[in-house]
């Protein structure tokens, strides 16, 4: 069934201050339903973008409501703030990032959360330079200035690990600069504020959609299966409110089916929730096309790279072993099982994918005739 056109209202915008207690109450799309439980989902970016469209638009599509939930997305700006918010129980769910979590455990700190659903599989990073750059390989980055969106996001540790694969010392052989997200990051490369940009798939998609030209350096053949992204919660949350965790995971899985079946409808739904993310002074159809660029980059990564694994969200121990080795922390982190659980995966997959595909295919876009 097609959904009415609605705009996002009163989105909770909280930065790292949430970890210190600054949280506001927002109005959800289904706040009038007494039976709907409002929960909060923290992300590590400073703004909401199509990078997590699969966890955003279930609200618009009605999939969260089917689970008795309304999910408010809160941008916190860093992985540290997300983990702090979970630990303090100021948010119920958050994005889990191995490149942040593993070093935390390696330092002897207790991980406040466990990952229970993998919503994007590896590998999603790349290194871009200007088209006219003379650099042809990662080894050519020696002595150069590299941009990352933030030192609190996964771009930074992954970028350093990539350099180690080509025998560069990420602490001595290059300089690092935090340049911001999406188009801002692309503009830093365009202006030559940095010589190269380390970023992820959907971020590069937003830059490409803005018309900024880039060329990607080839990655080493030995890049392991790292870079998965996860839904995370504390173990107490999973124990005490298992149905919430199953609900957010199942709604996300349904939405991933929807996006792969009709990415244009998904992009349209995103813009109905976040109209400020659209390019200005262009038609709705062109706005949707711009959002589709990062959506199409990410959509294939919703499915497991091992085609024998067909359940949405399944987490493989081998990935975590690769993550630990990639970050050169094998001597300090021995047991990858502390980071994840698959115990909710069967329940999260209890839905009819074909019904979701039909919903996607029948979704009517108002700017199309017929």
C-alpha positions in Angstrom: 0.0 0.0 0.0 1.3 3.4 -0.9 2.1 5.8 1.9 0.9 9.5 2.1 3.5 12.2 1.5 4.7 13.4 4.8 7.6 15.5 5.9 9.9 14.8 8.8 9.1 16.9 11.9 11.0 17.7 15.0 13.8 15.3 14.3 15.9 14.9 17.4 19.3 16.6 16.7 21.7 15.7 19.4 25.5 15.7 19.3 27.9 14.1 21.6 26.2 16.0 24.3 23.6 13.2 24.4 26.2 11.1 26.1 26.1 13.7 28.9 22.4 13.8 29.2 21.2 16.3 26.6 18.3 14.5 24.8 15.1 16.0 23.5 11.8 14.3 22.9 10.6 14.3 19.2 7.4 13.6 17.5 7.3 10.4 15.5 5.2 9.7 12.4 3.0 7.4 14.5 3.1 9.1 17.9 -0.8 9.1 18.1 -0.9 5.3 18.4 -0.9 4.4 22.1 0.5 0.9 21.4 3.6 2.2 19.6 6.8 2.1 21.6 9.2 5.0 20.8 12.8 4.0 20.8 16.0 5.9 19.8 18.7 4.9 17.3 22.0 6.6 17.5 24.3 7.1 14.5 27.9 8.3 14.4 27.5 10.9 11.7 26.7 14.5 12.3 23.7 14.5 9.9 21.2 12.1 8.6 21.9 10.9 5.1 21.1 8.0 2.7 24.0 6.0 4.3 21.4 4.5 6.6 18.3 4.7 4.4 17.5 1.0 5.3 17.1 2.0 9.0 15.4 5.3 8.3 12.6 4.7 5.9 10.9 1.7 7.7 9.2 4.6 9.6 7.7 5.9 6.4 7.0 2.5 4.9 5.1 1.4 8.0 7.5 -1.5 8.8 8.4 -0.2 12.2 4.7 0.3 13.0 4.1 -3.3 12.1 6.6 -4.2 14.8 4.9 -1.9 17.4 7.8 0.6 17.1 8.5 4.2 16.2 12.3 4.8 15.8 13.9 8.2 16.2 17.3 8.6 14.6 19.8 10.7 16.5 23.0 11.9 14.9 25.8 12.0 17.5 28.8 12.7 15.4 31.2 9.9 16.6 31.3 6.2 17.4 32.4 7.1 20.9 29.3 9.1 21.5 27.1 6.3 20.2 28.7 3.8 22.6 28.4 6.2 25.5 24.8 6.8 24.7 24.1 3.0 24.8 26.0 2.5 28.0 24.2 5.3 29.7 20.8 3.9 28.4 20.0 7.3 26.8 19.4 5.5 23.5 18.2 1.9 23.0 20.0 1.1 19.7 23.0 2.4 17.8 25.3 1.7 14.9 28.1 -0.8 15.7 31.5 -0.3 14.0 34.2 -2.9 14.4 37.1 -0.5 13.7 36.0 1.4 16.8 34.9 -1.4 19.0 37.9 -3.7 18.6 40.5 -1.1 19.6 38.3 -0.3 22.6 38.5 -3.9 23.8 42.2 -4.1 22.9 42.8 -1.2 25.4 41.2 -3.3 28.1 37.9 -1.4 28.2 34.6 -3.1 28.4 32.4 -3.0 25.3 29.0 -1.6 26.4 27.1 -3.1 23.5 26.8 -6.3 21.4 26.1 -6.4 17.6 23.0 -8.3 16.7 22.2 -7.6 13.0 24.7 -6.8 10.2 23.0 -4.3 7.9 25.8 -3.6 5.5 28.5 -6.1 4.5 32.2 -5.3 3.6 34.2 -3.8 1.9 32.9 -0.2 1.5 35.8 2.1 1.6 37.9 3.6 -1.2 40.6 6.3 -1.7 39.8 9.0 -4.2 42.0 11.6 -5.9 41.3 14.4 -8.4 41.1 13.1 -11.9 44.2 14.9 -13.0 46.3 13.7 -10.1 49.5 11.9 -10.9 49.0 9.3 -8.2 48.2 5.8 -9.5 48.4 3.6 -6.5 48.1 3.8 -2.7 51.9 3.6 -2.4 52.0 7.0 -4.2 50.4 8.6 -1.1 53.7 8.8 0.7 54.2 12.4 1.8 50.7 13.4 0.9 47.8 14.9 2.9 44.8 12.5 3.3 41.3 13.6 4.2 38.8 11.7 6.3 35.3 12.8 7.3 36.2 12.8 11.0 38.8 11.2 13.4 35.8 9.8 15.3 34.5 7.7 12.4 35.7 4.5 10.8 37.3 6.2 7.8 40.3 7.0 9.9 41.3 3.6 11.3 40.4 1.9 8.1 42.5 4.4 6.1 45.5 3.8 8.3 45.1 0.0 7.9 44.9 0.4 4.1 48.2 2.2 4.1 49.8 -0.5 6.2 48.9 -3.0 3.5 51.2 -1.2 1.1 54.0 -0.8 3.6 53.3 2.9 4.5 53.4 4.1 8.1 50.1 5.9 8.6 51.6 7.9 11.5 54.7 9.1 9.7 54.4 8.8 6.0 51.2 10.9 5.5 49.3 13.8 7.1 45.7 13.4 8.1 43.0 16.1 8.0 39.3 15.9 9.1 37.4 17.5 6.3 33.7 16.9 7.1 31.1 14.7 5.5 29.6 14.2 2.0 29.8 17.2 -0.3 32.0 19.1 2.2 34.5 16.3 2.0 34.4 16.3 -1.8 34.9 20.1 -1.9 38.1 19.7 0.2 39.5 17.3 -2.4 38.3 19.6 -5.2 40.0 22.6 -3.7 43.2 20.6 -3.1 42.9 21.0 0.7 43.8 17.3 0.7 45.6 15.2 -1.9 43.3 12.2 -1.4 40.1 11.4 0.4 39.5 8.2 2.3 35.7 7.6 2.5 32.9 5.1 2.2 30.6 4.1 -0.6 27.5 6.2 0.0 29.6 9.2 1.0 31.3 9.0 -2.3 27.9 8.6 -3.9 26.8 11.9 -2.4 29.9 13.6 -3.8 29.4 12.1 -7.2 25.8 13.2 -7.2 27.0 16.8 -6.6 29.0 16.7 -9.8 32.4 16.6 -8.2 34.8 14.5 -10.3 37.1 11.9 -8.7 39.2 9.0 -9.6 39.6 6.0 -7.3 43.0 4.4 -6.6 43.0 0.6 -6.9 42.9 -1.2 -3.6 45.4 -4.0 -2.7 44.3 -7.5 -3.6 44.7 -8.6 0.0 42.0 -6.3 1.4 40.1 -8.6 3.8 36.4 -8.8 4.5 36.2 -5.9 6.9 33.9 -2.9 7.3 30.6 -4.5 8.2 28.0 -2.2 9.9 25.7 -3.4 12.6 22.7 -2.8 14.8 23.9 -2.7 18.4 22.4 -2.7 21.8 23.4 -3.5 25.3 23.1 -7.1 26.4 20.6 -6.0 29.0 18.5 -4.3 26.3 18.5 -7.6 24.3 17.5 -9.6 27.3 14.8 -7.2 28.7 13.3 -6.0 25.4 14.1 -8.7 22.9 11.0 -7.9 20.9 12.2 -4.3 20.3 15.5 -5.6 18.9 13.8 -8.2 16.7 11.4 -5.6 15.5 14.0 -3.1 14.4 16.1 -5.9 12.8 13.1 -7.3 10.9 11.9 -3.9 9.8 15.4 -3.2 8.5 15.5 -6.5 6.7 12.2 -5.8 5.0 13.4 -2.4 4.0 16.5 -3.9 2.4 14.3 -6.1 0.3 12.3 -3.1 -0.6 15.3 -1.0 -1.6 16.8 -3.7 -3.8 13.5 -4.1 -5.5 12.8 -0.4 -6.1 15.6 1.9 -5.2 13.8 4.9 -6.8 10.8 4.4 -4.5 13.2 4.2 -1.5 14.9 7.4 -2.5 11.6 9.1 -2.8 10.5 7.9 0.7 13.8 9.2 2.1 13.1 12.6 0.7 9.6 12.7 2.1 11.1 12.2 5.5 14.2 14.5 5.0 13.3 17.1 2.3 16.2 19.3 3.3 18.6 16.6 2.0 17.4 17.3 -1.6 19.2 19.4 -4.1 17.6 22.8 -4.5 15.9 24.3 -7.5 15.4 21.0 -9.4 12.4 18.8 -9.9 11.3 16.1 -7.5 12.3 13.5 -10.0 15.8 15.0 -10.2 16.0 15.2 -6.5 15.2 11.5 -6.3 17.8 10.7 -8.9 20.5 12.5 -6.8 19.6 10.5 -3.7 19.6 7.3 -5.7 23.3 7.6 -6.4 24.5 6.7 -2.9 21.5 4.4 -2.4 22.5 2.3 -5.5 26.1 2.2 -4.2 25.1 0.7 -0.9 22.2 -1.5 -1.9 24.3 -4.5 -3.0 26.0 -4.6 0.4 22.8 -5.4 2.2 23.2 -9.0 0.9 25.9 -11.3 2.3 28.9 -11.7 0.0 28.7 -15.5 0.6 25.7 -16.4 -1.5 25.1 -19.5 0.5 24.1 -17.3 3.4 20.6 -16.1 2.6 19.3 -14.8 6.0 19.4 -11.0 6.3 21.7 -9.7 9.0 23.7 -12.9 9.6 27.1 -12.2 11.2 30.2 -14.3 10.4 32.9 -14.9 12.9 35.5 -14.9 10.1 34.7 -11.2 9.4 35.6 -10.3 13.0 38.8 -12.3 12.8 39.7 -10.4 9.6 38.8 -7.1 11.4 41.1 -7.9 14.3 44.0 -9.0 12.0 43.4 -5.9 9.7 43.8 -3.6 12.7 46.9 -5.6 13.9 45.3 -6.3 17.3 45.4 -10.1 17.2 47.7 -10.2 20.2 45.3 -8.2 22.3 41.8 -9.5 21.2 41.5 -13.3 21.3 37.8 -14.0 21.2 35.7 -12.4 18.4 32.5 -13.9 19.8 32.3 -11.2 22.5 31.4 -8.7 19.8 28.3 -10.3 18.3 25.3 -12.6 18.5 23.2 -14.3 15.8 20.5 -15.4 18.3 17.9 -12.9 16.8 18.6 -13.6 13.2 16.0 -16.4 12.7 13.2 -14.2 14.2 14.3 -11.2 12.2 13.9 -13.2 9.0 10.3 -14.3 9.7 8.5 -12.3 7.0 7.5 -12.8 3.4 10.1 -11.2 1.1 7.8 -11.6 -1.9 5.1 -9.5 -0.2 7.7 -6.8 0.4 8.9 -6.9 -3.2 5.3 -6.5 -4.4 4.9 -3.5 -2.1 8.0 -2.0 -3.6 7.1 -2.7 -7.2 3.5 -1.3 -6.7 4.8 1.9 -5.0 3.4 4.8 -7.0 5.7 7.7 -7.6 3.6 10.9 -8.0 5.9 12.4 -10.7 5.4 9.4 -13.0 2.3 9.1 -15.1 0.3 5.9 -15.5 
